């Protein structure tokens, strides 16, 4: 990860820390991140940093948040397509 992205993730994590500290609610954290335009891999990395969890746990928190239902649907459709394409080879 380049230095600029690391700095951006650290800055967003600092802004998100009070949200997590107040509720320890992954959905609330994702709502906050989505509201400030932090999506995708950056949101997962911020979640990992704020919560202090593993990458897998941060991904799960991201994909199971109600506000991330569109991302989950895309991820599932993409993975299903990959699995189908493996059968076509």
C-alpha positions in Angstrom: 0.0 0.0 0.0 1.4 3.4 -0.9 2.1 6.1 1.7 -0.8 8.3 0.5 -3.4 5.6 0.9 -1.9 4.6 4.3 -2.3 8.2 5.5 -5.8 8.4 4.1 -6.8 5.2 5.9 -5.2 6.4 9.2 -7.0 9.8 8.9 -10.4 8.1 8.4 -9.7 5.6 11.1 -9.1 8.5 13.6 -12.4 10.0 12.6 -14.2 6.7 12.9 -12.7 5.7 16.3 -15.3 7.6 18.3 -18.1 5.9 16.4 -16.8 2.5 17.3 -15.9 3.5 20.9 -19.5 4.8 21.5 -21.3 1.7 20.4 -19.0 -1.2 19.4 -21.6 -1.7 16.6 -20.2 -2.8 13.2 -23.3 -1.6 11.4 -23.0 1.8 12.9 -19.3 1.9 11.9 -20.2 1.0 8.4 -23.0 3.5 8.2 -20.5 6.2 9.3 -17.9 5.1 6.8 -20.4 4.9 3.9 -21.7 8.3 4.9 -18.2 9.9 4.5 -17.6 8.0 1.2 -15.3 5.4 2.5 -16.1 2.2 0.6 -14.6 -1.0 -0.6 -11.1 -2.1 0.4 -10.5 1.2 2.2 -13.5 0.6 4.4 -12.3 -2.9 5.2 -8.9 -1.6 6.1 -10.3 1.2 8.2 -12.5 -1.3 10.0 -9.6 -3.5 10.7 -7.6 -0.7 12.1 -10.4 0.8 14.2 -11.7 -2.5 15.6 -8.4 -4.2 15.9 -9.5 -7.3 14.2 -8.3 -9.7 11.5 -8.8 -9.0 7.8 -11.4 -11.7 7.6 -13.3 -10.3 10.6 -13.2 -6.8 9.0 -14.5 -8.2 5.7 -17.3 -10.0 7.5 -18.3 -6.8 9.3 -18.2 -4.9 6.0 -20.3 -7.4 4.0 -22.9 -8.1 6.8 -23.7 -4.4 7.5 -27.2 -3.6 6.2 -25.9 -0.5 4.5 -23.5 -2.6 2.4 -26.1 -4.9 0.9 -25.3 -3.7 -2.6 -21.7 -4.6 -2.1 -22.6 -8.0 -0.8 -24.9 -8.7 -3.7 -22.2 -7.7 -6.2 -19.6 -9.8 -4.4 -21.9 -12.9 -4.4 -22.7 -12.5 -8.0 -19.1 -12.1 -8.9 -18.1 -15.1 -7.0 -20.9 -17.2 -8.5 -19.7 -16.1 -12.0 -16.2 -17.2 -11.1 -17.4 -20.5 -9.9 -19.4 -21.1 -13.1 -16.5 -20.1 -15.3 -14.3 -22.7 -13.6 -16.7 -25.3 -14.8 -16.5 -24.0 -18.3 -12.7 -24.6 -18.6 
